[in-house]
Amino acid sequence: MLSKLYAHIAQSLTVSENLKQTIEQNFTPLQIPKNTIIEEEGKVPQHLYFINEGYMRSFYYDNDGDEVTTFLATPEQYMASFLSLSQQKISTENIETITDCSLLKVSREDFLGIIEKHPEFRDYSLKIFEQAFSAMNQRANDLATLSAEQRYTQLLNNQGNILQNVPIQYIASFLGIKPQSLSRIRKQMIK
C-alpha cells in the first residue's frame, strides 16, 4: 500500500529505511467509497491525503447553491484543502471522492512531525504545497485568459485520464462552463 508513496517521495529524495518506518507509523491506509465527502467546508482541515488509486475533487457551493469544482486530483497526487490546511483556517471547500479511492491519510501534526524527525523531508513537503498552490494559481489564470476550448484542450493534453474517470459535470465545473457547453466543445473537436 505504501509503495506508490515511497516511489513518489523517491522522486525528490532518498527514502531511507528509517524514513519508511516513520511514514508507516504516520500514514493510515483508507478505502473510501465514491461520492464520499471526507473533509467538509466550515471546519479547519487536519489531514493530507495521498491517492494510491482513484479520483477526488475539491468544490464549494456558489451563491446559487451550485457546486463549483476547484481541483481534480488523480492517482499519485496529494489532496487537501491546501490553503486552509497550511494556514489552519476554516475551509470554504469540500473534499470528495469521485471514484472508490485507496488513500493514505496523515494528520497535519504528524506530517510536521515527520519533517522535524527527518529534515530531508522538508523539501519534499514544500514541493507538495508548491505544486498545489501553483495548480490553483494556474486554474485562476486560465479561467481569466483562455477560452473554454483552450482550457479543455489543455486539460486533455495534461490530464487526459481525467476524462475517462470523472463525470462530465465535474469537468465542466472545473473548466468554468456548463456541461452542455462542454458537450458541444467535445463534439466540435471530434469533427
C-alpha positions in Angstrom: 0.0 0.0 0.0 2.9 2.4 0.7 5.0 1.5 -2.4 3.5 4.3 -4.6 4.0 6.8 -1.9 7.7 5.7 -1.5 8.1 6.0 -5.2 6.6 9.5 -5.2 8.9 10.6 -2.4 11.9 8.9 -4.1 11.5 11.4 -7.0 12.7 14.1 -4.5 14.9 12.4 -2.0 16.4 9.0 -0.9 13.9 7.1 1.1 15.9 5.5 3.9 14.6 2.6 6.0 14.3 5.0 8.9 12.1 7.3 6.9 10.0 4.4 5.6 9.4 3.3 9.2 8.3 6.8 10.2 5.9 7.1 7.2 4.4 3.7 8.0 3.8 4.8 11.6 2.1 8.1 10.5 0.2 7.4 7.2 -3.1 5.5 7.7 -4.5 3.4 4.8 -8.1 4.0 3.9 -10.6 2.6 1.5 -13.3 5.2 0.8 -16.3 4.7 -1.5 -17.1 7.0 -4.3 -19.1 10.2 -3.7 -17.9 10.5 -0.1 -17.1 13.9 1.4 -14.0 13.3 3.6 -13.4 17.0 4.5 -16.3 19.5 5.0 -16.4 23.2 4.5 -16.8 25.2 7.7 -14.2 23.2 9.5 -10.4 23.6 9.9 -8.9 20.7 7.9 -6.5 18.5 9.7 -5.4 15.9 7.1 -3.5 15.4 3.9 -4.4 12.5 1.6 -2.1 10.7 -0.8 -4.2 9.0 -3.5 -3.0 5.5 -4.3 -5.9 4.7 -6.6 -9.0 6.8 -7.5 -10.0 10.3 -8.3 -11.0 13.2 -6.0 -12.1 16.8 -6.2 -12.5 19.9 -4.1 -15.6 22.0 -4.5 -17.6 24.8 -2.9 -21.2 26.0 -3.3 -21.7 29.3 -5.1 -24.4 31.8 -4.2 -27.0 29.9 -6.2 -26.2 26.7 -4.4 -24.4 25.2 -7.4 -21.3 23.1 -6.9 -18.1 24.7 -8.3 -15.2 22.2 -8.7 -11.9 23.9 -8.0 -9.4 21.0 -8.2 -9.3 17.5 -9.7 -6.8 15.0 -8.2 -5.6 11.8 -9.8 -3.7 8.8 -8.6 -0.3 9.5 -7.0 -1.2 13.1 -6.1 -2.0 14.7 -2.8 -5.3 16.1 -1.9 -6.4 18.5 0.8 -7.9 21.9 1.3 -4.3 23.1 0.9 -4.6 26.7 1.8 -6.8 26.1 4.8 -4.7 23.2 6.0 -1.4 25.2 5.8 -2.9 28.3 7.5 -5.2 26.3 9.9 -8.2 28.3 8.9 -11.8 27.3 8.3 -12.2 25.8 4.8 -14.7 27.1 2.3 -14.5 23.9 0.3 -15.3 20.2 0.5 -13.1 17.3 -0.4 -14.9 14.4 -2.1 -14.0 11.1 -3.6 -15.3 10.9 -7.2 -14.5 7.2 -7.6 -13.8 4.5 -5.0 -10.4 5.5 -3.5 -7.5 3.9 -1.9 -5.8 6.6 0.2 -3.1 7.2 2.7 -4.1 9.8 5.3 -1.7 11.7 7.5 -2.6 14.4 10.0 -1.1 17.8 9.7 0.6 17.4 13.1 2.1 14.0 12.2 3.3 15.4 8.8 5.1 18.2 10.6 6.5 15.6 13.0 8.0 13.7 10.0 9.7 16.9 8.8 11.0 17.5 12.3 12.4 14.0 12.6 13.6 13.8 9.0 14.8 17.3 7.9 15.4 16.0 4.4 11.6 15.5 4.1 11.1 19.3 4.3 12.0 19.9 0.6 9.6 17.2 -0.4 6.8 18.7 1.7 7.4 22.2 0.2 7.2 20.7 -3.3 3.8 19.2 -2.5 2.3 22.5 -1.3 4.1 24.5 -4.1 2.5 22.2 -6.7 -0.9 22.6 -5.2 -0.7 26.4 -5.0 0.7 26.6 -8.5 -2.2 24.5 -9.8 -4.7 26.8 -8.1 -3.0 29.9 -9.5 -2.8 28.3 -13.0 -6.5 27.5 -12.9 -7.4 31.1 -11.9 -5.1 32.4 -14.7 -6.6 30.0 -17.2 -10.2 31.0 -16.3 -9.2 34.6 -16.8 -7.2 34.3 -20.0 -8.1 31.2 -22.0 -11.3 30.3 -24.0 -13.3 27.3 -22.9 -12.0 25.3 -25.8 -8.4 26.2 -24.8 -9.0 25.2 -21.2 -10.5 21.9 -22.4 -7.6 21.2 -24.8 -5.1 22.0 -22.0 -6.8 19.5 -19.6 -6.9 16.9 -22.4 -3.2 17.3 -23.0 -2.1 17.5 -19.4 -4.5 15.1 -17.6 -6.3 13.1 -20.3 -7.0 10.3 -17.9 -9.4 12.5 -16.0 -11.8 12.5 -19.0 -12.4 8.7 -18.7 -12.7 8.7 -14.9 -14.5 11.9 -13.9 -18.2 12.8 -14.6 -18.7 15.5 -17.3 -20.4 17.8 -14.8 -17.3 18.0 -12.6 -15.0 18.5 -15.6 -17.3 21.3 -16.9 -17.4 23.0 -13.5 -13.7 22.8 -13.2 -13.3 24.4 -16.6 -15.8 27.1 -15.6 -18.5 26.1 -18.2 -21.9 24.4 -18.3 -22.0 20.6 -19.1 -23.9 21.4 -22.3 -21.1 23.7 -23.5 -18.5 21.0 -22.7 -20.5 18.5 -24.8 -20.6 20.9 -27.7 -16.9 21.6 -27.5 -16.2 17.8 -27.4 -18.4 17.2 -30.4 -16.7 20.0 -32.4 -13.3 18.5 -31.6 -14.3 15.1 -32.9 -15.3 16.5 -36.3 
